[in-house]
Amino acid sequence: MGGRSLKVGQITNTIPAKRQQNIMEYLSVNRSITIKEAASLCQVSEATARRDLDDLSVQGLLERTHGGAVLEKGTALEMVHAEKMKVMIPEKTRIAKEAAKLIKNGCSIFLDSGTTTLLLAGLLSPFKNLTVVTHNLDIAYHIKLDKSSSLIVTGGIRRDDYGVLIGSIAEELVNKLRVDLAFLGADAVIPGSGVYNSNFLEIGIKRSIIHCGESRILLADHTKFKQRALTKVCDIEEFDMVITDQGLDEETAGLLKEGPLKLICV
């Protein structure tokens, strides 16, 4: 077998999906990227980086510019589910695993819509006698539970491309519930200001979820603390705990620790 062997890093760089995930993660924080930056980030040629940006543009995940690309995400623009599943997955997985440590056999929990809560749902099968409530159709479809556990789906009006149920039907059910643990996500978190969402449509159901939880846990990777979003859901003090990743900057961590909530960085 006389051919030249490839190192692990070289093998990784030959996988377009992995390179494109790295580019989307970079854009989620920096908003723009040049071809040269993409090539350096993925350790590939500029020609390969250009093709990756073109592919992502065809998928509608970014806008190509002369010499690079931009992620046009204003306060009223939110990523659809397919986009969210491409970014910060290692960080979100660690957050989900940490959140799972809070769950005990016999707990009742609410899982908000989001990538991290979907990852958390995938960790629930070992638990016994859980009652899991969600308004997210992806979670409802993919979750695997022990036979002793049960799943409640709220009902409501489906938001296309987001797999989430909203409206008065969903809110009416949630308002009648009281669960041990409510796990929520957010589009933006601004210490001293609050927790924000990119649209008005989900505000009502999110507020209902917060109010139904005995303990309320916010699951948000560090990029959410660098974002802006359109509509305030609640004050951050309404949560008992925030679980994020170690990419959170020291200044933001210090601001969160000044309040009554518990901060966990994993």
C-alpha positions as CSV (number, residue, x, y, z in Angstrom):
1,M,0.0,0.0,0.0
2,G,2.6,2.5,-1.2
3,G,0.4,5.6,-1.3
4,R,0.8,8.6,0.9
5,S,-1.2,8.3,4.1
6,L,-3.5,11.1,5.3
7,K,-3.5,12.5,8.7
8,V,-6.7,12.7,10.7
9,G,-7.0,16.5,10.2
10,Q,-6.6,16.0,6.5
11,I,-9.4,13.4,6.4
12,T,-11.7,15.8,8.3
13,N,-11.0,18.6,5.9
14,T,-12.1,16.4,2.9
15,I,-15.7,16.2,4.3
16,P,-17.8,19.1,2.9
17,A,-20.5,18.8,5.6
18,K,-17.9,19.2,8.4
19,R,-16.3,22.2,6.7
20,Q,-19.6,23.9,6.1
21,Q,-20.7,23.3,9.7
22,N,-17.5,25.1,10.8
23,I,-18.3,28.0,8.5
24,M,-21.8,28.3,9.8
25,E,-20.6,28.3,13.4
26,Y,-18.1,31.1,12.5
27,L,-20.9,33.1,10.8
28,S,-23.2,32.7,13.8
29,V,-20.8,34.8,15.8
30,N,-19.0,37.0,13.2
31,R,-21.8,37.6,10.7
32,S,-19.4,37.6,7.7
33,I,-16.5,35.7,6.4
34,T,-14.0,36.1,3.5
35,I,-12.9,33.3,1.2
36,K,-9.4,33.6,2.7
37,E,-10.8,33.3,6.2
38,A,-13.0,30.3,5.2
39,A,-9.9,28.6,3.7
40,S,-7.8,29.2,6.8
41,L,-10.7,28.1,9.1
42,C,-11.1,24.8,7.3
43,Q,-7.5,24.4,6.2
44,V,-8.3,24.0,2.6
45,S,-7.6,25.9,-0.6
46,E,-9.5,29.1,-1.5
47,A,-11.1,27.3,-4.4
48,T,-12.5,24.7,-2.1
49,A,-13.6,27.3,0.4
50,R,-15.3,29.2,-2.5
51,R,-17.3,26.0,-3.4
52,D,-18.4,25.5,0.2
53,L,-19.7,29.1,0.4
54,D,-21.5,28.6,-3.0
55,D,-23.1,25.3,-1.6
56,L,-24.3,27.1,1.5
57,S,-25.7,29.9,-0.6
58,V,-27.7,27.5,-2.7
59,Q,-29.1,26.0,0.6
60,G,-30.2,29.5,1.5
61,L,-28.0,29.6,4.6
62,L,-26.0,32.7,3.7
63,E,-25.6,35.4,1.1
64,R,-22.6,35.4,-1.2
65,T,-20.7,38.6,-1.6
66,H,-17.7,39.6,-3.6
67,G,-14.8,37.8,-1.9
68,G,-16.9,36.0,0.8
69,A,-20.3,35.7,2.4
70,V,-22.5,37.2,5.0
71,L,-25.1,35.9,7.4
72,E,-28.0,38.3,7.2
73,K,-29.7,37.9,10.5
74,G,-31.5,40.9,11.9
75,T,-33.6,41.1,15.0
76,A,-36.7,39.8,13.2
77,L,-34.9,37.0,11.3
78,E,-34.6,33.5,12.8
79,M,-32.9,30.4,11.6
80,V,-35.1,27.6,10.6
81,H,-34.6,24.2,12.2
82,A,-32.3,22.9,9.4
83,E,-30.0,25.8,9.9
84,K,-29.9,25.5,13.7
85,M,-28.9,21.8,13.5
86,K,-25.7,22.9,11.7
87,V,-24.2,25.2,14.4
88,M,-22.6,24.7,17.8
89,I,-23.5,21.0,18.0
90,P,-20.6,20.0,20.3
91,E,-21.4,22.8,22.7
92,K,-25.2,22.1,22.6
93,T,-24.5,18.4,23.2
94,R,-22.5,19.2,26.3
95,I,-25.2,21.5,27.5
96,A,-27.8,18.8,27.0
97,K,-25.8,16.3,28.9
98,E,-25.4,18.7,31.8
99,A,-29.1,19.4,31.8
100,A,-29.9,15.7,31.9
101,K,-28.1,15.5,35.3
102,L,-31.0,17.5,36.8
103,I,-33.5,14.9,35.8
104,K,-34.5,12.1,38.2
105,N,-36.8,9.1,37.9
106,G,-40.4,10.1,38.3
107,C,-39.8,13.7,37.2
108,S,-42.2,15.7,35.1
109,I,-40.5,18.0,32.6
110,F,-41.3,20.4,29.8
111,L,-39.1,20.6,26.7
112,D,-39.3,23.8,24.8
113,S,-38.6,24.0,21.1
114,G,-34.9,24.1,20.1
115,T,-31.9,22.2,19.0
116,T,-30.5,21.8,22.5
117,T,-33.8,20.5,23.9
118,L,-34.0,18.1,21.0
119,L,-30.5,16.8,22.0
120,L,-31.7,16.6,25.6
121,A,-34.7,14.5,24.5
122,G,-32.4,12.0,23.1
123,L,-30.9,11.4,26.5
124,L,-34.1,10.5,28.3
125,S,-34.6,6.8,27.5
126,P,-32.7,5.5,30.7
127,F,-35.1,7.3,33.0
128,K,-38.1,5.6,34.6
129,N,-41.6,7.1,35.2
130,L,-41.0,10.4,33.4
131,T,-43.8,12.6,32.3
132,V,-42.5,14.7,29.3
133,V,-44.5,17.5,27.8
134,T,-43.5,19.4,24.6
135,H,-45.0,21.6,21.9
136,N,-42.2,20.6,19.5
137,L,-43.1,18.0,16.8
138,D,-39.4,17.0,16.2
139,I,-39.0,16.1,19.8
140,A,-42.4,14.3,19.8
141,Y,-41.4,12.3,16.8
142,H,-37.8,11.4,17.7
143,I,-37.9,11.0,21.5
144,K,-37.4,7.5,22.9
145,L,-38.7,6.9,26.4
146,D,-38.8,3.9,28.8
147,K,-42.2,2.1,28.8
148,S,-42.9,3.4,32.2
149,S,-42.7,7.0,31.0
150,S,-45.3,9.1,29.1
151,L,-45.3,11.9,26.5
152,I,-47.8,14.7,26.3
153,V,-47.9,16.9,23.1
154,T,-49.7,20.1,23.6
155,G,-51.6,20.4,20.3
156,G,-52.0,23.8,18.6
157,I,-51.2,25.5,15.3
158,R,-48.0,24.3,13.5
159,R,-45.4,26.8,12.4
160,D,-44.1,25.5,9.1
161,D,-40.3,25.0,8.9
162,Y,-40.0,25.1,12.7
163,G,-42.0,22.0,13.8
164,V,-43.5,23.9,16.8
165,L,-47.1,24.1,18.0
166,I,-48.4,27.5,19.1
167,G,-51.6,29.4,19.7
168,S,-54.3,29.5,22.3
169,I,-54.9,25.7,22.3
170,A,-51.3,25.1,23.2
171,E,-51.2,27.9,25.8
172,E,-54.4,26.8,27.5
173,L,-53.0,23.3,28.1
174,V,-49.7,24.5,29.4
175,N,-51.3,27.0,31.7
176,K,-53.0,24.1,33.5
177,L,-49.8,22.2,34.1
178,R,-47.2,22.3,36.8
179,V,-43.9,20.4,36.0
180,D,-40.8,19.8,38.1
181,L,-38.4,21.1,35.4
182,A,-39.0,23.4,32.5
183,F,-36.1,23.5,30.0
184,L,-36.2,26.5,27.6
185,G,-34.1,27.9,24.8
186,A,-33.7,31.4,23.5
187,D,-32.7,33.3,20.3
188,A,-30.9,36.0,22.4
189,V,-29.9,36.5,26.0
190,I,-28.9,40.0,27.2
191,P,-27.8,40.2,30.9
192,G,-29.5,43.1,32.6
193,S,-32.2,43.2,29.9
194,G,-33.7,39.8,29.4
195,V,-34.3,36.7,27.3
196,Y,-35.5,37.4,23.7
197,N,-37.1,35.6,20.8
198,S,-37.0,36.5,17.1
199,N,-40.7,36.4,16.6
200,F,-44.0,37.3,18.4
201,L,-45.7,34.0,17.5
202,E,-43.9,31.9,20.2
203,I,-43.9,34.5,23.0
204,G,-47.2,33.3,24.5
205,I,-46.3,29.6,24.7
206,K,-42.8,30.4,26.0
207,R,-44.2,32.5,28.9
208,S,-46.7,29.7,29.7
209,I,-43.8,27.2,29.8
210,I,-41.9,29.4,32.2
211,H,-44.8,29.8,34.5
212,C,-45.6,26.0,34.6
213,G,-42.1,25.1,35.9
214,E,-41.2,24.6,39.5
215,S,-37.6,25.0,38.4
216,R,-36.8,26.8,35.1
217,I,-33.6,26.2,33.3
218,L,-32.3,28.2,30.3
219,L,-30.2,26.2,27.8
220,A,-28.2,28.6,25.6
221,D,-24.8,28.3,24.0
222,H,-22.5,31.2,24.3
223,T,-23.3,32.7,20.9
224,K,-26.9,33.5,22.1
225,F,-25.3,36.1,24.4
226,K,-23.9,37.9,21.3
227,Q,-27.2,38.1,19.5
228,R,-30.1,40.5,19.2
229,A,-33.7,39.5,18.8
230,L,-37.0,41.2,18.3
231,T,-39.2,40.4,21.3
232,K,-38.6,40.1,25.0
233,V,-39.9,36.8,26.6
234,C,-39.0,37.5,30.2
235,D,-36.4,38.9,32.6
236,I,-33.5,36.5,33.0
237,E,-34.1,36.5,36.7
238,E,-37.3,34.4,36.1
239,F,-34.9,31.4,35.5
240,D,-33.4,29.5,38.3
241,M,-30.4,28.3,36.3
242,V,-28.5,29.0,33.0
243,I,-26.5,26.2,31.4
244,T,-24.1,27.4,28.7
245,D,-20.7,26.4,27.3
246,Q,-17.2,27.6,28.2
247,G,-17.1,30.0,25.3
248,L,-19.0,32.5,27.4
249,D,-16.9,35.6,28.0
250,E,-15.8,36.5,31.5
251,E,-17.7,39.8,31.5
252,T,-21.0,38.2,30.6
253,A,-20.4,35.4,33.1
254,G,-19.7,38.0,35.8
255,L,-23.0,39.8,35.1
256,L,-25.0,36.6,35.3
257,K,-23.3,35.6,38.6
258,E,-24.4,38.9,40.2
259,G,-28.0,37.7,40.1
260,P,-29.8,35.0,42.0
261,L,-29.7,32.4,39.3
262,K,-27.1,29.6,39.1
263,L,-24.7,29.6,36.1
264,I,-23.1,26.4,34.8
265,C,-20.6,26.5,32.0
266,V,-19.6,23.2,30.4
